[in-house]
């Protein structure tokens, strides 16, 4: 019985080796064939005079990129954007295509209030710097706060879109913990913690 198993194992091993060798041989043949074909094309092209463009046959496929829909901020953020057109214009000029994400982040943090101070943590400003002193801006200096926020977001999240993604992820994790009963239903799931 042991001999039969040993023989079957040896035969199986030989068969696998032959199959692998055959596959390798076929791959080498295909690569050689394709290489020869391409070399032949290049050789012919280098030996002949270029044909006039009108006699060449090209198939040209025009690819029109599908525009990615712009990020749509939350209803609350849209209301703040509409209520503060000057501030929104400043976001557009400073952050370009990321301005909507920046607006969403600032709306979530401070509701566009540059003087906002969190009574619990002491975080302050448009981006809720914690501690407030790390921002090194007066709460009345909106440009300074926006520059600080941009540096902070780029350093930590790379883009404002990345910051919103992280905020949404953390908020969902909190909500999931509440649903499983791991944390109190009274906890506010804001996203930054």
KEKE-447985 format. One record per residue: residue number from 1; residue in one letter; x, y negated, z negated of N, C-alpha, C, CB in turn. Coordinates in Angstrom, 1 decimal. Atoms other than C-alpha are relative to their C-alpha. Glycine has a CB too. Example, Ala and Ser with C-alpha at 12.3 -4.5 7.8 and 13.67 -1.06 7.14 Angstrom:
2
<1 'a' <0.9 1.2 0.0> <12.3 4.5 -7.8> <0.9 -1.2 0.0> <-1.0 0.0 -1.2>>
<2 's' <-0.9 1.1 0.0> <13.7 1.1 -7.1> <-0.8 -1.1 -0.8> <0.4 -0.5 1.4>>
% end
This chain:
193
<1 'x' <0.8 1.2 0.0> <0.0 0.0 0.0> <0.9 -1.3 0.0> <-0.9 0.0 -1.2>>
<2 'x' <-0.9 1.2 0.0> <2.8 -2.4 -0.9> <0.7 -0.2 1.3> <1.0 0.2 -1.1>>
<3 'x' <-0.7 0.1 -1.3> <4.6 -1.5 2.4> <-0.9 -0.7 1.0> <0.4 1.4 0.4>>
<4 'x' <0.9 0.5 -1.0> <1.5 -2.3 4.4> <-0.2 -1.5 -0.2> <-1.4 0.7 -0.1>>
<5 'x' <0.1 1.5 0.3> <1.1 -5.7 2.6> <1.2 -0.7 0.4> <-0.3 -0.2 -1.5>>
<6 'x' <-1.2 0.6 -0.3> <4.7 -6.4 3.1> <0.2 -0.2 1.5> <1.2 0.8 -0.5>>
<7 'x' <-0.1 0.0 -1.4> <4.5 -5.5 6.8> <-1.0 -1.1 0.6> <-0.3 1.4 0.6>>
<8 'x' <1.0 1.0 -0.5> <1.4 -7.6 7.3> <0.5 -1.4 -0.3> <-1.4 0.2 -0.7>>
<9 'x' <-0.6 1.3 0.4> <3.1 -10.5 5.5> <1.1 -0.4 1.0> <0.5 0.0 -1.4>>
<10 'x' <-1.1 0.3 -1.0> <6.1 -10.3 7.8> <-0.5 -0.3 1.4> <1.0 1.2 0.1>>
<11 'x' <0.6 0.2 -1.3> <4.0 -10.0 10.9> <-0.7 -1.4 0.0> <-1.0 1.1 0.4>>
<12 'x' <0.7 1.3 0.1> <1.9 -13.0 9.8> <1.0 -1.1 0.0> <-0.9 0.0 -1.3>>
<13 'x' <-1.0 1.1 0.0> <5.0 -15.0 9.1> <0.6 -0.1 1.4> <1.1 0.4 -1.0>>
<14 'x' <-0.5 0.1 -1.3> <6.4 -14.1 12.5> <-0.9 -0.7 1.0> <0.4 1.4 0.6>>
<15 'x' <1.1 0.6 -0.9> <3.1 -15.0 14.2> <0.0 -1.5 -0.2> <-1.3 0.6 -0.3>>
<16 'x' <0.1 1.4 0.3> <3.0 -18.4 12.4> <1.3 -0.7 0.6> <0.0 -0.2 -1.5>>
<17 'x' <-1.2 0.6 -0.6> <6.6 -19.1 13.5> <-0.1 -0.1 1.5> <1.3 0.8 -0.4>>
<18 'x' <0.2 0.0 -1.5> <5.8 -18.2 17.1> <-1.0 -1.1 0.4> <-0.4 1.4 0.5>>
<19 'x' <1.0 1.1 -0.4> <2.8 -20.5 17.1> <0.6 -1.3 -0.2> <-1.3 0.2 -1.0>>
<20 'x' <-0.7 1.2 0.2> <4.8 -23.3 15.6> <1.0 -0.3 1.1> <0.7 -0.1 -1.3>>
<21 'x' <-0.9 0.2 -1.1> <7.5 -22.8 18.2> <-0.6 -0.3 1.3> <0.9 1.3 0.1>>
<22 'x' <0.7 0.3 -1.2> <5.0 -22.7 21.0> <-0.6 -1.4 0.0> <-1.1 1.0 0.2>>
<23 'x' <0.5 1.3 0.1> <3.4 -25.9 19.8> <1.1 -1.0 0.2> <-0.7 -0.2 -1.3>>
<24 'x' <-1.1 0.9 -0.2> <6.7 -27.6 19.6> <0.5 -0.1 1.5> <1.2 0.4 -0.9>>
<25 'x' <-0.4 -0.1 -1.4> <7.6 -26.4 23.1> <-0.9 -0.8 0.9> <0.1 1.4 0.5>>
<26 'x' <1.1 0.7 -0.8> <4.3 -27.7 24.5> <0.2 -1.6 -0.2> <-1.4 0.4 -0.4>>
<27 'x' <-0.1 1.4 0.3> <4.8 -31.1 22.8> <1.2 -0.6 0.7> <0.2 -0.3 -1.5>>
<28 'x' <-1.2 0.5 -0.7> <8.4 -31.4 24.2> <-0.3 -0.1 1.5> <1.1 1.0 -0.2>>
<29 'x' <0.4 0.0 -1.4> <7.0 -30.5 27.7> <-0.8 -1.3 0.3> <-0.7 1.3 0.4>>
<30 'x' <0.9 1.1 -0.3> <4.3 -33.1 27.5> <0.7 -1.3 -0.1> <-1.2 0.0 -1.0>>
<31 'x' <-0.8 1.2 0.2> <6.7 -35.8 26.2> <0.9 -0.2 1.2> <0.8 0.0 -1.3>>
<32 'x' <-0.9 0.1 -1.1> <9.1 -35.0 29.0> <-0.7 -0.3 1.3> <0.8 1.4 0.2>>
<33 'x' <0.8 0.3 -1.1> <6.4 -35.1 31.6> <-0.5 -1.4 0.1> <-1.3 0.9 0.0>>
<34 'x' <0.5 1.4 0.1> <5.0 -38.4 30.4> <1.2 -1.0 0.3> <-0.6 -0.3 -1.3>>
<35 'x' <-1.2 0.9 -0.1> <8.5 -39.9 30.2> <0.5 0.0 1.5> <1.2 0.6 -0.8>>
<36 'x' <-0.3 0.0 -1.5> <9.3 -38.7 33.8> <-0.9 -0.8 0.8> <0.0 1.5 0.4>>
<37 'x' <1.0 0.8 -0.7> <6.1 -40.2 35.0> <0.2 -1.5 -0.1> <-1.4 0.4 -0.4>>
<38 'x' <-0.3 1.4 0.3> <6.8 -43.5 33.4> <1.3 -0.5 0.7> <0.0 -0.3 -1.5>>
<39 'x' <-1.3 0.4 -0.6> <10.4 -43.6 34.6> <-0.2 -0.1 1.5> <1.1 1.1 -0.3>>
<40 'x' <0.2 0.0 -1.4> <9.2 -42.8 38.1> <-0.8 -1.3 0.4> <-0.9 1.2 0.5>>
<41 'x' <0.8 1.2 -0.3> <6.7 -45.7 38.0> <1.0 -1.2 -0.1> <-1.1 -0.2 -1.0>>
<42 'x' <-0.9 1.1 0.2> <9.4 -48.1 36.7> <1.1 0.0 1.2> <0.7 0.1 -1.3>>
<43 'x' <-1.0 0.0 -1.0> <11.9 -46.9 39.3> <-0.6 -0.5 1.4> <0.5 1.5 0.2>>
<44 'x' <0.7 0.5 -1.2> <9.4 -47.4 42.2> <-0.2 -1.5 0.0> <-1.3 0.8 0.2>>
<45 'x' <0.2 1.4 0.1> <8.6 -50.8 40.9> <1.2 -0.8 0.2> <-0.7 -0.3 -1.4>>
<46 'x' <-1.3 0.7 -0.1> <12.2 -51.8 40.7> <0.6 0.0 1.4> <1.0 0.5 -1.0>>
<47 'x' <-0.5 -0.2 -1.4> <12.9 -50.6 44.3> <-0.8 -0.7 1.0> <0.1 1.5 0.3>>
<48 'x' <0.9 0.6 -1.0> <10.0 -52.1 46.1> <-0.1 -1.5 -0.2> <-1.3 0.7 0.1>>
<49 'x' <0.3 1.4 0.1> <9.2 -55.7 46.9> <-1.3 -0.1 -0.7> <0.1 -0.7 1.4>>
<50 'x' <1.3 0.2 0.6> <6.4 -57.1 44.9> <-1.1 -0.2 1.0> <0.0 -1.1 -1.0>>
<51 'x' <1.1 0.1 -0.9> <3.1 -56.8 46.6> <-0.7 -1.4 -0.3> <-1.0 1.1 -0.1>>
<52 'x' <0.8 1.2 0.3> <1.0 -60.0 47.0> <-1.1 0.3 -1.0> <-0.6 -0.6 1.3>>
<53 'x' <1.0 -0.2 1.0> <-1.4 -60.4 44.2> <-1.3 0.4 0.5> <-0.2 -1.3 -0.8>>
<54 'x' <1.3 -0.3 -0.6> <-4.4 -60.2 46.5> <-0.1 1.5 0.3> <-0.2 -0.8 1.2>>
<55 'x' <0.2 -1.4 -0.4> <-3.6 -56.6 47.5> <0.2 1.0 -1.2> <1.1 0.4 1.0>>
<56 'x' <-0.1 -0.9 1.2> <-3.0 -55.3 43.9> <-1.4 0.2 -0.5> <0.9 -0.7 -1.1>>
<57 'x' <1.2 -0.3 0.6> <-5.8 -53.6 42.2> <0.1 0.1 -1.5> <-0.6 1.4 0.5>>
<58 'x' <-0.1 0.1 1.4> <-6.2 -54.6 38.6> <-1.5 0.1 -0.5> <0.6 -1.3 -0.5>>
<59 'x' <1.3 0.0 0.7> <-9.0 -53.8 36.2> <0.3 -0.9 -1.2> <-0.5 1.4 -0.4>>
<60 'x' <-0.2 0.9 1.2> <-9.2 -56.7 33.8> <-1.3 0.0 -0.8> <0.3 -1.5 0.6>>
<61 'x' <1.1 0.0 1.0> <-11.4 -56.5 30.8> <0.2 -1.2 -0.9> <-0.1 1.3 -0.8>>
<62 'x' <0.0 1.2 0.8> <-12.1 -59.8 29.2> <-0.6 0.4 -1.4> <-0.7 -1.2 0.6>>
<63 'x' <0.5 -0.3 1.3> <-12.4 -59.4 25.5> <-0.4 -1.3 -0.7> <1.0 0.8 -0.9>>
<64 'x' <0.4 1.2 0.7> <-14.4 -62.1 23.8> <-0.2 0.4 -1.5> <-1.4 -0.5 0.6>>
<65 'x' <0.1 -0.3 1.4> <-13.9 -62.1 20.1> <-1.4 -0.3 -0.6> <1.1 -0.7 -0.8>>
<66 'x' <1.2 0.3 0.7> <-17.0 -61.9 18.0> <0.3 -0.8 -1.2> <-0.8 1.4 -0.4>>
<67 'x' <-0.3 0.9 1.2> <-17.0 -64.8 15.6> <-0.5 0.6 -1.3> <-0.6 -1.3 0.2>>
<68 'x' <0.4 -0.5 1.3> <-17.0 -63.8 12.0> <-0.9 -1.0 -0.6> <1.2 0.3 -0.9>>
<69 'x' <0.9 1.0 0.6> <-20.0 -65.4 10.3> <0.7 -0.6 -1.2> <-1.3 0.7 -0.4>>
<70 'x' <-0.6 0.8 1.1> <-18.9 -68.1 7.9> <-0.6 0.5 -1.3> <-0.2 -1.5 0.1>>
<71 'x' <0.5 -0.4 1.3> <-19.1 -67.2 4.2> <-1.1 -1.0 -0.4> <1.2 -0.1 -1.0>>
<72 'x' <1.1 0.7 0.4> <-22.4 -68.3 2.8> <0.0 -0.1 -1.6> <-1.4 0.6 0.5>>
<73 'x' <0.0 0.2 1.5> <-22.1 -69.7 -0.8> <-1.4 0.3 -0.6> <0.5 -1.4 -0.4>>
<74 'x' <1.2 -0.3 0.6> <-24.7 -68.9 -3.3> <-1.0 -1.2 0.1> <0.2 0.3 -1.5>>
<75 'x' <1.1 1.1 -0.1> <-28.0 -70.9 -3.4> <0.4 -1.2 -1.0> <-1.4 0.6 -0.4>>
<76 'x' <-0.4 1.1 0.9> <-26.8 -72.8 -6.5> <1.2 -0.8 0.5> <0.4 0.7 -1.4>>
<77 'x' <-1.1 0.7 -0.6> <-23.5 -73.7 -4.8> <-0.4 -0.9 1.1> <1.1 1.0 0.4>>
<78 'x' <0.5 0.8 -1.1> <-25.3 -74.8 -1.7> <-0.7 -1.3 -0.4> <-0.9 0.8 0.9>>
<79 'x' <0.6 1.1 0.6> <-27.4 -77.1 -3.8> <1.0 -1.0 -0.5> <-1.0 0.4 -1.1>>
<80 'x' <-1.1 0.9 0.5> <-24.3 -78.6 -5.4> <0.7 -0.7 1.2> <1.0 0.7 -0.9>>
<81 'x' <-0.6 0.5 -1.2> <-22.7 -79.0 -2.0> <-0.9 -1.2 0.6> <0.2 1.1 1.1>>
<82 'x' <1.0 1.0 -0.6> <-25.8 -80.9 -0.7> <-0.1 -1.2 -0.9> <-1.3 0.6 0.2>>
<83 'x' <0.1 1.1 0.9> <-25.9 -83.0 -3.8> <1.2 -0.9 -0.2> <-0.4 0.5 -1.4>>
<84 'x' <-1.3 0.7 0.1> <-22.2 -84.0 -3.6> <0.7 0.0 1.3> <0.8 0.7 -1.1>>
<85 'x' <-0.6 -0.1 -1.3> <-21.4 -84.6 0.0> <1.5 -0.6 0.1> <-0.8 -0.8 1.0>>
<86 'x' <-1.3 0.6 0.0> <-18.3 -86.7 -0.8> <1.0 1.1 -0.5> <0.1 -1.2 -0.9>>
<87 'x' <-0.9 -1.0 0.6> <-16.8 -83.9 -3.0> <0.1 1.2 1.0> <-0.6 0.5 -1.3>>
<88 'x' <-0.1 -1.1 -1.0> <-17.7 -81.3 -0.3> <0.9 -0.3 1.1> <-1.4 0.3 0.5>>
<89 'x' <-0.9 0.5 -1.1> <-15.9 -83.4 2.3> <1.4 0.1 -0.4> <-0.4 -1.4 0.4>>
<90 'x' <-1.3 -0.1 0.5> <-12.9 -83.5 0.1> <0.5 1.5 0.0> <0.1 -0.5 -1.5>>
<91 'x' <-0.3 -1.5 0.0> <-13.0 -79.6 -0.2> <0.3 0.4 1.4> <-1.1 0.8 -0.6>>
<92 'x' <-0.2 -0.4 -1.4> <-13.3 -79.3 3.6> <1.4 -0.5 0.5> <-1.1 -0.6 0.9>>
<93 'x' <-1.3 0.6 -0.5> <-10.3 -81.6 4.2> <1.2 0.7 -0.7> <0.1 -1.5 -0.2>>
<94 'x' <-1.1 -0.6 0.8> <-8.1 -79.9 1.5> <0.2 1.4 0.3> <-0.2 -0.2 -1.5>>
<95 'x' <-0.1 -1.4 0.0> <-8.9 -76.3 2.0> <-0.4 0.6 1.4> <-0.9 0.6 -1.0>>
<96 'x' <0.2 -0.5 -1.4> <-9.9 -76.0 5.7> <-1.1 1.1 0.0> <1.2 0.5 0.6>>
<97 'x' <0.9 -1.1 -0.2> <-11.6 -72.7 6.5> <-0.4 0.7 -1.3> <0.5 1.0 1.0>>
<98 'x' <0.2 -0.6 1.3> <-11.5 -71.6 2.9> <-0.9 -0.9 -0.9> <1.3 0.3 -0.8>>
<99 'x' <0.7 1.0 0.9> <-13.6 -74.6 1.6> <-1.2 0.6 -0.6> <-0.3 -1.2 0.8>>
<100 'x' <1.3 -0.6 0.6> <-16.8 -72.6 1.1> <0.3 0.9 -1.2> <-0.8 0.8 1.1>>
<101 'x' <-0.4 -0.8 1.1> <-15.0 -70.1 -1.1> <0.5 -0.9 -1.2> <1.2 1.0 0.4>>
<102 'x' <-0.4 0.9 1.0> <-13.4 -72.9 -3.0> <-1.2 -0.7 -0.7> <1.0 -1.1 0.6>>
<103 'x' <1.2 0.6 0.6> <-16.8 -74.6 -3.5> <-0.7 1.0 -0.9> <-0.9 -0.4 1.2>>
<104 'x' <0.6 -1.0 0.9> <-18.2 -71.3 -4.8> <0.7 0.2 -1.3> <-0.1 1.4 0.8>>
<105 'x' <-0.8 -0.2 1.2> <-15.3 -70.8 -7.2> <-0.2 -1.2 -1.0> <1.5 0.1 0.4>>
<106 'x' <0.2 1.2 0.8> <-15.6 -74.4 -8.5> <-1.4 -0.1 -0.6> <0.3 -1.3 0.8>>
<107 'x' <1.4 0.1 0.5> <-19.4 -74.2 -8.8> <-0.1 1.0 -1.1> <-1.0 0.4 1.2>>
<108 'x' <0.1 -1.0 1.0> <-19.1 -71.0 -10.8> <0.8 -0.4 -1.3> <0.6 1.4 0.5>>
<109 'x' <-0.8 0.4 1.2> <-16.4 -72.5 -13.1> <-0.6 -1.2 -0.7> <1.4 -0.2 0.5>>
<110 'x' <0.3 1.3 0.7> <-17.6 -76.0 -13.7> <-1.2 -0.7 0.6> <1.2 -0.9 0.1>>
<111 'x' <1.2 0.7 -0.7> <-20.7 -76.8 -11.5> <0.4 -1.3 0.6> <-1.1 -0.2 -1.0>>
<112 'x' <-0.6 1.2 -0.6> <-18.5 -79.4 -9.7> <0.2 -1.1 -1.0> <-1.0 -0.5 1.1>>
<113 'x' <-0.2 1.1 1.0> <-18.0 -81.3 -13.0> <1.5 0.0 -0.4> <-0.9 0.3 -1.3>>
<114 'x' <-1.5 0.1 0.3> <-14.3 -82.4 -13.2> <0.2 -0.1 -1.5> <0.6 -1.1 0.8>>
<115 'x' <-0.2 0.2 1.4> <-14.8 -83.2 -16.9> <-0.5 1.1 -0.8> <-0.6 -1.3 -0.4>>
<116 'x' <0.6 -1.2 0.8> <-16.3 -79.8 -17.9> <1.0 0.6 -0.9> <-0.5 1.1 1.0>>
<117 'x' <-0.8 -0.6 1.0> <-14.9 -78.4 -21.1> <-0.8 1.2 -0.6> <0.4 -1.0 -1.1>>
<118 'x' <0.7 -1.1 0.6> <-15.9 -74.9 -22.3> <0.1 -0.1 -1.5> <0.6 1.4 0.5>>
<119 'x' <0.0 0.1 1.4> <-17.0 -75.2 -25.9> <0.6 1.2 -0.8> <-1.4 -0.3 -0.5>>
<120 'x' <-0.5 -1.2 0.6> <-15.9 -71.7 -26.7> <1.5 0.2 0.1> <-0.8 1.3 0.5>>
<121 'x' <-1.5 -0.3 -0.3> <-12.5 -71.3 -25.0> <0.8 -1.2 0.0> <0.1 0.8 1.2>>
<122 'x' <-0.8 1.2 -0.2> <-11.5 -74.9 -24.5> <0.5 -0.2 1.4> <1.2 0.0 -0.9>>
<123 'x' <-0.4 0.1 -1.4> <-10.9 -74.3 -20.8> <-0.7 -1.3 0.6> <-0.5 1.2 0.9>>
<124 'x' <0.5 1.3 -0.5> <-11.4 -77.5 -18.8> <0.2 -0.2 1.5> <0.7 -1.1 -0.8>>
<125 'x' <-0.2 0.5 -1.3> <-11.7 -79.2 -15.5> <-0.8 0.8 1.0> <1.4 0.1 0.4>>
<126 'x' <0.7 -0.7 -1.1> <-13.0 -78.0 -12.1> <0.2 1.5 0.0> <0.4 -0.7 1.3>>
<127 'x' <-0.3 -1.4 -0.1> <-11.2 -74.7 -12.2> <0.1 0.6 -1.4> <1.4 0.1 0.6>>
<128 'x' <0.0 -0.5 1.3> <-11.5 -74.3 -16.0> <1.4 0.6 -0.4> <-1.0 1.1 -0.2>>
<129 'x' <-1.4 -0.4 0.4> <-7.7 -74.2 -16.8> <0.0 0.3 -1.4> <1.0 -1.2 0.3>>
<130 'x' <0.0 -0.5 1.3> <-7.0 -72.3 -19.9> <1.5 0.3 -0.4> <-0.9 1.2 -0.3>>
<131 'x' <0.5 1.2 0.7> <-5.3 -73.8 -21.9> <-0.1 -1.2 0.9> <0.9 -0.3 -1.2>>
<132 'x' <0.2 1.2 -0.8> <-6.4 -77.1 -20.6> <1.3 -0.7 0.3> <-0.9 -1.0 -0.7>>
<133 'x' <-1.3 0.7 -0.2> <-2.8 -78.5 -21.0> <0.8 0.5 1.2> <0.8 0.1 -1.2>>
<134 'x' <-0.8 -0.5 -1.1> <-1.4 -76.2 -18.3> <-0.4 -0.7 1.4> <-0.2 1.5 0.2>>
<135 'x' <0.4 0.7 -1.2> <-3.3 -78.2 -15.6> <0.9 -1.3 0.2> <-1.5 -0.3 0.0>>
<136 'x' <-0.8 1.3 -0.1> <-1.2 -81.4 -16.4> <-0.7 -1.0 0.9> <1.3 0.3 0.6>>
<137 'x' <0.8 1.0 -0.8> <-4.0 -83.5 -14.9> <-1.0 -0.7 -1.0> <-0.8 0.6 1.2>>
<138 'x' <1.1 0.7 0.7> <-6.4 -86.1 -16.3> <-1.3 0.6 0.5> <0.0 -1.6 0.1>>
<139 'x' <1.3 -0.6 -0.4> <-10.0 -84.8 -16.2> <-0.7 -0.9 1.0> <-0.9 0.2 -1.2>>
<140 'x' <0.6 0.9 -1.0> <-10.8 -87.9 -14.1> <0.7 0.1 1.3> <0.0 -1.4 -0.6>>
<141 'x' <-0.8 -0.1 -1.2> <-8.2 -87.1 -11.5> <-0.3 1.3 0.8> <1.6 0.0 -0.3>>
<142 'x' <0.6 -1.2 -0.7> <-10.1 -84.8 -9.1> <1.1 0.5 1.0> <-1.2 -0.5 0.8>>
<143 'x' <-1.0 -0.4 -0.9> <-7.3 -84.7 -6.5> <1.1 0.9 -0.7> <0.7 -1.2 0.7>>
<144 'x' <-1.0 -0.8 0.8> <-4.8 -83.5 -9.1> <-0.6 1.4 -0.4> <0.5 -0.7 -1.2>>
<145 'x' <0.6 -1.3 0.4> <-7.2 -80.8 -10.3> <-0.2 0.9 1.2> <-1.4 -0.3 -0.6>>
<146 'x' <0.2 -0.8 -1.2> <-7.9 -79.6 -6.8> <1.4 0.6 0.5> <-0.6 -0.8 1.2>>
<147 'x' <-1.4 -0.5 -0.3> <-4.1 -79.3 -6.1> <0.4 1.1 -1.0> <1.0 -1.2 0.0>>
<148 'x' <-0.4 -1.0 1.0> <-3.6 -77.5 -9.4> <-0.8 1.3 0.3> <-0.3 -0.5 -1.4>>
<149 'x' <0.8 -1.2 -0.2> <-6.5 -75.1 -8.6> <0.5 0.8 1.2> <-1.5 -0.4 0.2>>
<150 'x' <-0.5 -0.7 -1.2> <-5.1 -74.4 -5.1> <1.3 0.8 -0.3> <0.2 -1.0 1.1>>
<151 'x' <-1.2 -0.6 0.3> <-1.7 -73.6 -6.5> <-0.2 1.3 -0.9> <1.0 -0.9 -0.8>>
<152 'x' <0.3 -1.1 0.9> <-3.2 -71.4 -9.2> <-0.6 1.2 0.8> <-1.0 -0.4 -1.1>>
<153 'x' <0.6 -1.0 -0.8> <-5.4 -69.5 -6.7> <1.0 0.7 0.9> <-1.2 -0.6 0.8>>
<154 'x' <-1.0 -0.5 -0.9> <-2.6 -69.0 -4.2> <1.0 0.9 -0.8> <0.8 -1.0 0.7>>
<155 'x' <-1.0 -0.7 0.8> <-0.2 -67.8 -7.0> <-0.7 1.3 -0.5> <0.4 -0.8 -1.1>>
<156 'x' <0.6 -1.2 0.6> <-2.7 -65.3 -8.5> <-0.8 0.8 1.0> <-0.9 -0.5 -1.1>>
<157 'x' <0.9 -0.8 -0.9> <-5.2 -64.3 -5.7> <0.3 -0.1 1.4> <-1.4 -0.5 -0.3>>
<158 'x' <-0.4 0.2 -1.4> <-3.5 -65.4 -2.5> <-0.9 -1.0 0.8> <0.1 1.3 0.8>>
<159 'x' <1.0 0.8 -0.7> <-6.7 -67.0 -1.1> <-1.2 -0.2 -0.9> <-0.5 0.7 1.3>>
<160 'x' <1.2 0.3 0.8> <-9.9 -68.5 -2.5> <-1.0 1.2 0.3> <-0.7 -1.3 0.5>>
<161 'x' <0.8 -1.2 -0.3> <-11.7 -65.5 -0.8> <0.4 1.1 -1.0> <0.2 0.4 1.5>>
<162 'x' <-0.5 -1.0 0.9> <-9.5 -63.2 -2.9> <-0.5 -0.3 -1.4> <1.5 0.1 0.0>>
<163 'x' <0.5 0.3 1.4> <-10.5 -65.1 -6.1> <-1.4 0.3 -0.1> <0.3 -1.5 -0.2>>
<164 'x' <1.5 -0.3 0.1> <-14.2 -64.8 -5.3> <-0.2 1.5 0.0> <-0.7 -0.6 1.2>>
<165 'x' <0.1 -1.5 0.0> <-13.7 -61.1 -4.5> <0.3 0.5 -1.4> <0.9 0.6 1.0>>
<166 'x' <-0.4 -0.4 1.4> <-12.0 -60.6 -7.9> <-1.1 -0.3 -1.0> <1.4 -0.6 -0.4>>
<167 'x' <1.0 0.5 0.9> <-14.6 -62.6 -9.7> <-1.3 0.9 0.1> <-0.4 -1.4 0.3>>
<168 'x' <1.1 -0.9 -0.2> <-17.4 -60.5 -8.1> <0.2 1.4 -0.5> <-0.4 0.1 1.5>>
<169 'x' <-0.3 -1.4 0.5> <-15.6 -57.2 -8.9> <-0.1 0.0 -1.5> <1.4 0.4 0.4>>
<170 'x' <0.0 0.0 1.5> <-15.1 -58.1 -12.6> <-1.4 -0.2 -0.5> <0.9 -1.1 -0.5>>
<171 'x' <1.4 0.2 0.4> <-18.7 -59.3 -12.9> <-0.8 1.3 0.1> <-0.7 -1.1 0.8>>
<172 'x' <0.7 -1.3 -0.2> <-20.0 -56.0 -11.4> <0.5 1.1 -1.0> <0.3 0.5 1.4>>
<173 'x' <-0.5 -0.9 1.0> <-17.7 -54.0 -13.8> <-0.7 -0.2 -1.3> <1.5 -0.1 -0.1>>
<174 'x' <0.6 0.4 1.2> <-19.2 -55.9 -16.7> <-1.5 0.5 0.0> <0.1 -1.5 -0.2>>
<175 'x' <1.4 -0.4 -0.1> <-22.8 -55.3 -15.5> <-0.1 1.6 -0.1> <-0.6 -0.5 1.3>>
<176 'x' <0.0 -1.5 0.0> <-22.0 -51.5 -15.0> <0.2 0.4 -1.5> <1.1 0.6 0.9>>
<177 'x' <-0.2 -0.3 1.4> <-20.7 -51.4 -18.6> <-1.3 -0.2 -0.8> <1.2 -0.7 -0.6>>
<178 'x' <1.3 0.3 0.7> <-23.9 -53.0 -19.8> <-1.0 1.1 0.3> <-0.5 -1.4 0.4>>
<179 'x' <1.0 -1.0 -0.4> <-26.0 -50.5 -17.9> <0.3 1.3 -0.6> <0.0 0.2 1.6>>
<180 'x' <-0.4 -1.3 0.7> <-24.0 -47.6 -19.5> <-0.1 -0.1 -1.5> <1.4 0.4 0.5>>
<181 'x' <0.1 0.2 1.4> <-24.5 -49.1 -22.9> <1.4 -0.2 -0.7> <-0.7 1.1 -0.6>>
<182 'x' <-1.4 0.1 0.6> <-20.7 -49.6 -23.4> <0.2 -1.4 -0.6> <1.0 0.2 1.1>>
<183 'x' <-0.1 1.4 0.6> <-21.1 -53.4 -24.1> <-1.4 -0.5 -0.2> <0.9 -0.9 0.9>>
<184 'x' <1.3 0.6 0.4> <-23.9 -55.5 -25.5> <-0.7 -0.6 1.3> <0.1 -1.1 -1.1>>
<185 'x' <0.8 0.6 -1.0> <-26.7 -56.6 -23.2> <0.0 -1.6 -0.1> <-1.5 0.5 0.0>>
<186 'x' <-0.1 1.5 0.2> <-26.2 -60.1 -24.7> <1.2 -0.6 0.6> <0.0 -0.2 -1.5>>
<187 'x' <-1.3 0.6 -0.6> <-22.7 -60.5 -23.2> <-0.3 -0.6 1.4> <1.1 1.1 0.1>>
<188 'x' <0.2 0.6 -1.3> <-22.7 -62.9 -20.3> <1.1 0.5 0.9> <0.1 -1.6 -0.1>>
<189 'x' <-0.9 -0.6 -0.9> <-21.0 -61.2 -17.4> <0.4 -1.1 1.1> <-0.5 1.3 0.7>>
<190 'x' <-0.4 1.1 -0.8> <-19.2 -64.2 -15.8> <1.0 0.4 1.1> <0.5 -1.2 -0.8>>
<191 'x' <-1.0 -0.4 -0.9> <-16.3 -62.5 -14.1> <1.4 -0.2 -0.4> <-0.3 -0.7 1.3>>
<192 'x' <-1.4 0.3 0.4> <-13.2 -64.0 -15.7> <0.1 0.5 -1.4> <0.3 -1.5 0.2>>
<193 'x' <-0.3 -0.5 1.4> <-12.2 -61.9 -18.7> <1.0 1.1 0.1> <-1.3 0.3 -0.8>>
% end
